[in-house]
Amino acid sequence: MAGTLDKAATLAGLGPYEMVIGLEVHVQLKTASKIFCGCSTRFGDPPNTHSCPVCLGLPGALPVLNRKAVELAVRAALALHCEVQGYSRFARKNYFYPDLPKGYQISQYELPLARRGWLEIEVVPGAGAPGLGGDREEVRKRIGITRLHLEEDAGKSLHEGFPDSDTKSYIDFNRCGVPLVEIVSEPDMRTPEEAYAYLTKLKQVLEYAEVSDCNMEEGSLRCDANLSLRLKGSEGLGVKQEIKNLNSFRYVKQALWEKAKDLKAKLDAGEPIALSTSTYDPSARRLVEMRVKEEAHDYRYFPEPDLLPLMVGESWREEILRAMPELPDAKKARFMEMYGLNDYDAEVLTGSRALADYFEAVVKGDAPAPMPSGRAKAAANWIQTELLGLLREAGKEISDSPISAAALAELLTFVEKGTLSGKMAKEVFARMFSSGERAPTIIEREGMTQISDAAAIERICREVIAAHPAQYAEYKSGKSVLLAFFIGQVMRATRGQANPQLVNETLKKLLQA
């Protein structure tokens, strides 16, 4: 793997340097109310309609910790193999910004909720490096998680959408106090592709664990990336550069490559590297420096005086663990064992919780146990080849599919019973997707039932043979490839509704008589 990464660095123009990448991910917890007050966390409501003296930091207002937020944070920690601390403490992180009305953020510092976790990813070493080709074999790599802690979100500054946006900014305090967990990785990633794989797996695990909806468009998952360069083979770390507020995994990859090239140019020129914070402009594919990076002492952390230490006992941890939903790696292994799927199919079908649930609902359908033979493989093929293709073309997610899992299971039942051929089923499926109708409605209206009556098929086959005496004579003289001609004529005569296997068997018998 190291050799491939060296190749990636060289082809990316990094020469003797390698990247050292760590990620800080902020995830909004799926609670109905904020972390320290009863205000709603609902997204999309008019500005400043979900605020109160607590989240606005008015004098005399005291925070009260949301138990559900703690449960979800502990669940996230356990899903990421973290050690949940029995004793943790909130702290004030002091800084001044227009969307932070209190002048400080309640977070955790020296005593976080959880430490020492990990997440295992699969990556193609060097993938994503400009110009890289060659070895595409996937490898597994474990990325360490330094800490996971609870904190509240700040508000949101609005810099556009108003007549005077060129001279004024507006503030929406609805997000103030929304519960977050911050997940800080170890600096274990060496390529932007590994960072992309880490974020993808992290989002998948948190969605499966029902911790967050991870909706990046709504700000439920936000990423800050930390990057430095060092000489390959060295153990030390270079000067860290932070890239803030990346709201797309693709932009994370782009920003890391751009920052790495910028750092290399400075190192080659002998310029000093300072701690700094930048944002990324994806339209121009360039980084914009915001400020010289603060260090921990700049925030003047001290224990939050209005909140008691957080105690998470062993019994509470065990209770949360028992309620943990099935996680993606476990579901993938179960799909392979229970349904006989290969590694690739199981990987695709467990890519999201919604897709995995859809697949399993199709497999089970309304059929009594045991499920019909071949149903799981058929369901996997139909979902991956037919459904996901149409969803991609339509720009839809599986949750927006016009064909429900029950409707697809019903269609597969028609195929299993021989009512529809595979070709006819695809025609019905396409009409189901475009119209939202169920299979029985389309089949009845279009008269698309497959002909499986042996006597009827034999009659049609005899008629076709009688209508083509020249081809029959050629077949009898040894031109056996004409079997396909006769099959085609029968299928045309039946408008494709004859059972293909029965047609094949009947024609062979009649032509050889």
N, C-alpha and C positions, 0 to 999 in steps of 0.2 A: 504493500500500500504506500509506503514512504516514497518508493521510486516513482510511482504514478503521480503522487502529489508534487514531487520535485518537477516532474515534467509539466504539470499544470501551472506551477509557478513560473517556470521558464517561458512557456508559451503565452502566459498572461502578461509577460513583460516585467516580471518581478525579479528576474535575475537571481542573485544569491539570497534573496529574502523569502520568508514565508509569513503568512498571515497568522495572527493569533486573535480569535474572535470569541467574544462572550456576548450574551444577549440578556437584556432585562425586559421582561414581558409583563405588562399590566393587564389583568383580566377582571372584568366586571362580574361580580357574583350574581347569581340568578335569585335575587330576593325581591319581594314586593315593596319593601321600604328601605330607607337609607340605613347606614351602619350605626349612626348615633342618634337618630330621631325617627319620627313616624312618617316623614314625607315620602311620597311615591317616587319610585325609580322609573316610571313609565317613560319611554322615549317618544319624542315627537310632539309633545304638548307645547302650547305657547310658552315663550320664555318667561322665566321667573314666576311660574305658577306652582312650582313644587319647592318652596323655600319657607323657612321658619326661623325663629331666633337662634336655634341650635346650629343649623347649617350655615347661617349667616354670621355666626360668631358674635351675637349681640351680648352686651354685658349682663351677667347673671344667669345666662343660659348654660345648662349643664348637659353633657353627652350621656346617653344610656346605651350600652352595647347591645347590638342586635344578635340574639342567640343563633338565628338561622345563618347569618353571615359567618359565624364561627364554625358551625357545622359544615358548611360548604367549603370553607377554607381547609378544615381538617380533612375532609374528603379529598380535596385536590392534593393535599400533601401526601396522603396515603396512596392515591393513584399514581403519584410520581415517586414512590418508594422513599419518601422522606421520613426522617425521625421527628415525630411530633413531640415538642417539648411540653412537659407537664406544667412548666412555669414560664410564661412570657410576659412582656410588658410593653405598653404603648409609650410612645415618645412624641415630643413636639419637634417637628422639622420646620425651622423658622426661615422664611424667605418672603419677599414682598413682590407681589404681582397683582395686576388689576383684578384677575378672576379668583383671587384667594382672599376673601374679605376679612378673615381672622388675622391674616399676616403669618399664619403658620398652618401646617398640615399635620393631622394626627396620623402617625405611622408607627412603625416599630423599628428599633435600631439595634442595640447591642444584644437584646434578648428577643429574637424573632420567634414566630410560632413553630417553625419547622426548619430543619437543617439536613444537609448531607443526603440528598436524593439523587436519582439518576433517571435517564430516559435513553432507551436504546433505539438507534435509527439505522436505516439501511440506505446507503449512498453508493453512487458510482464514483469512485475516486477520480477527481479532476473534472467531473462533468460540470459544464457551465463555464469553464475557462475558455476565453476567446481563442478559437483556432484549435482546440484540443480534439483529437480523435483517438482511435485505437481502443484500448482495453475498456470494456463496458461492464465488467463483472461487478455485481453488487457485493458490498461487504457490510458487516454489522459493526457498529461503533457505539460505545456507551459514552454519553455526555453527562458529566456530573452537574448536579444542581446544588449550588452553595446554600441557598436559603429560600424560604417562602414566608412572606409576612403579610399581615393585614394592614390596610390603610384606607383613608378616605380619598375620594377624587376631588379635584378642584373644579371651578366653574369653567365656562367656555367663553373666550373672547371672539367676537364676531367682527370681521374686518371687511365684510362686503354684504351687499343686499339692501343697503340703505341709501337714500339720496345723498347723504353727506359722508359716505364711507371713505372718501378720499382724504377727509380731515379728522374723522372721529371713529372710534371703536366702540362697540356696544358689548355689554356683558350679560350672559345668561347664567343665572345661578342654579338652574335645575339640576346640574350634575354635582354641585357641591354636596359632599357627604355620601355620594354613591359608593357602595362597598367594593373594594378592589383587593385582589391579592397581587403582590409583585413577586415574580418568579425569576430569580437571578441564577444564571447558569455559570458553571466554571468556564474559564477560557480554553475550552477543549476543542473548539472547531477550527479547522485550518483552511477551509474554502467556503465561499458564499453558498455553494451547493449544499454543504453540510448544514449551514445555518438555515437554509430553506427546508431541508429535510427535518431538522429539529423543530422548527416552527409548525410544520405540517403535522408531525406526530404529536406535538404538545396540544395543538388545537383539537386533534382527533380524540386524544385521551380525555381532555376536559369536557368535550361534548358528550362522549360516552358516559362519563361520570356524572353528567347532569349538573355540573358546577356552573356553567355559563353557556349562553348561546353563541359566544365567540363571534358575534357579528361585527366585522371590522368596519363596515360602512356606518354603523351606529356608534362606533367607538368602544365596543365591548372588549376588544382585544387590540392593544397597541404595543409597539415594540420599539425599544431603543437598542442600538447596536454599539458595542465597544470594539474597537479594532486597534491593533498595533502591528508593526513589522519587526522582525528580528532576523538575524542571520540564521540560515538553516543549520540545524545541529546544535544551536546554542540553547541554553536553559533559561536565560533571563527574559524579561519582558521589555518591550519597547514602551515609548510614551503613549498612553492611551488616548484615543480619539473617540468621542461620542457622537453618534448620529441619532437625532431625536425624532420621535413621532412618525415612524414609518408605518403607514397604514395599508401596506400590501407586501406579501411575501416576495413578489417579483421585484418590487422596489428595494427590498432589503438586499437582494442579490446585486442589483445594479449599483446601489449606493456603496456597498462594500468594495466592489471592483474599482469604482471611481476613486474612492478614498485611498485604496491601496496604491493605485497608480500615482496619486498626488503625493503620498508619503514617500514612495520610492524616489520620485523626482527630487524631493527635498533632501533625502538622505544622500543621494548621489551628488548633490550640489554642496553637501556639507552644511546645510542650513539647520539651525536648531529647531527641534520639535517641541511645541508647548502643548499642555493639556488644553483641549478645546472642545466646543460643542457646535455641531453643524446641523442644518436641516438639508433635505434632499429635494430638489426640484426635478420631478420626473419628466416634465415636458422638455426641459433643456438638458436633462441628464447631467446636472452639475450640482455640487454641494455649495451651500451658502453658510458661511460661518456666522454663528449667533453671538458667541461670547467665549471668553476664556473659561474653561471648565472649573466649576466649583469643586472643592474637596469637602470631606465630611465636616471638618471644623467650621467651614463657612456657613453651615446650616445651624450651628449652635444647638445641637440636639440636647434635650434634657427630658427626664421622665415626665410623662403627662400627669399633672397633679389632680385632674378631675376624674381619673379612671383608676380602678384597682387593678393590680396585676391579673392577668388572665390565667386561670387554672384549668387545664384539660386533663382529667384523671384517666386512669387506665380503663375503667368501665365505660366511660363516655367514648373513648377512642374505639373500643371493641364494638360498641353499639353502632357507631358510624360505619365501621368497617363491614359489619354484617349487612348493613343496608346498601352497600356499594353495588351499583349495577355492574353487569358483566363488561369488562374492559376489552378493547379491540384485539389485543394479542390472544386473550383467552377465547374470544368469539371466533377468531380465525382458526385456532386449533380445533375448536368444537365443530366448525363447519367442515373442516377437512375430515375429521373422524366420523361425524354423524351422517354427513351427506355425500361423502366420497369425492369432494372437490379437490382439484389439484391446488398447489400453492398459489399459482397466479390467479385463478378464479376466486379463491378465498380471500386473497389480498384485495382484489378489486371490490368484491361484494361487501367487505367490511370497511371500506374506505371511509364511510360515514355511518353513523348510527341509523339515520333514516333509510339509507340504502340497504343495510343489513336487515333491518326490520321488514322492509318491503320484500326482500328475497325470501325471508323465512315465512312471511304471510302467504306468498305465492306457493311455496312448497307445501305448506299445510293445507291451504284452501279450505274447502268444505268436505274434503275426502276423509272417510274414516281411516283410522290407523289399521294396518300400516299404510304409508303413503304409496301412491301408484309407482310402479317400477320405472325408474328413469326420470321421475318428476324433477328431482333436484338438479340433475345435469341439464335437463330441458329448460328449467326455470333460469338457471345461470346463463345459458346460451341466449335465451330470448331477452333477458334483461340487458346483458352486455352488448349483444349484437344489434338488436332491434330497438329496444326502448331507450337506452342511453344515447344511441346515435340520433334518434329523433329529438330527444330532449336537448342535446347539444345544438342541433340545428335551430330549435325553437328558442334557445336561450333560457331554458327552464331547469329547475332543480327537480330531484326525485319527489320532493314534497308537493310539487305543483303538477305532477303527472296527470294528464287527462284520463289515463288508464289506471284504475285502482288495482291494488294487489289482488283483490277478490275477482275483479273483471279479467285479469290476466290468467289467474288460476282457472277460471271458468272456460276461457279459450283453450287452455292446455288440455282440459278434460275432453273437449270436442276432438282434439287431435289424438289423444290416447284411446278414445273409443272408436276412432276411424271415421267419425262424422265429417271431419275436414282433413284434407291432405296438407302437407307442409306448405305447399305453394298457396293453396286457398287460405290457410290460416294467416299467412303474411298479408294477403290482400285484406282479410277481415281486420287484422291488427292495424293496418294503416288507416282504415276507415274509422276504427275505434279511436285512434289517436286524434284524428282530425275532427271528429264529430262528438266524441265523448259518449257515444252509444255503447251498449253492451253487445257482446257477440251474438246472442240469440236473436236480437232485433235485426241485426244486419243479415244474418244467415237466412232468416225467414223472408225478409223483404227481397233479397237478391236471389233466392233459390239456390244457395251455394252448398247444399248438403252433398257430401261425397257419395258416389254410387259404389256400394260394396256388395250388391247382390250378384252372386256368381252367375246365375242364369241370365240376368240382364246384360252383364258384361260379355258373356259368351255370345249372346245374340248379336251384339254390336260388333264384336270382333269378326264373326262370320260374315257380316254385311260388308265390313271394310275389306276383308280378303277377297270377297266376290267382286267388289268394285274395282280391284286392281289386279287383274289376271297376269299382266306382264311382269309386275314386280313379284307376284307369287311364283311365277315360273323361274325367275332369276334366283329367288331365294332357294327354291328346290334344287337348282343346279349348283348350289354351293355358296351363293353370295349371302352369307349369314348376316352381314352388316345391315341388310335391309330390315332386320327386326326393328331397328330404331325408327325406320320409316313407318312401319305399321303401328308402332306404339304412338307415334305422333299423330297419325290419322285417327286413331281411336280417341285420343285425348281431345283432338279438335272436334270430333263428332259429339263428344260429351261435354264440351266447353270446359275441359280440364277437371271435370268432377268425378271421373272414374278413379277408383283406387289404383294407383300406379303399380303396386306390387301384384295385384290380382290381374291387371291387364297384361303385365309381362309374362306371368305364369300361363295365362290362358292362350295368349298368342303363340308361345313356344309349343304348347301342346297341339294346337290346331295346325300350325305351319309344318310341324314334323309328322303329322298324320299321313 
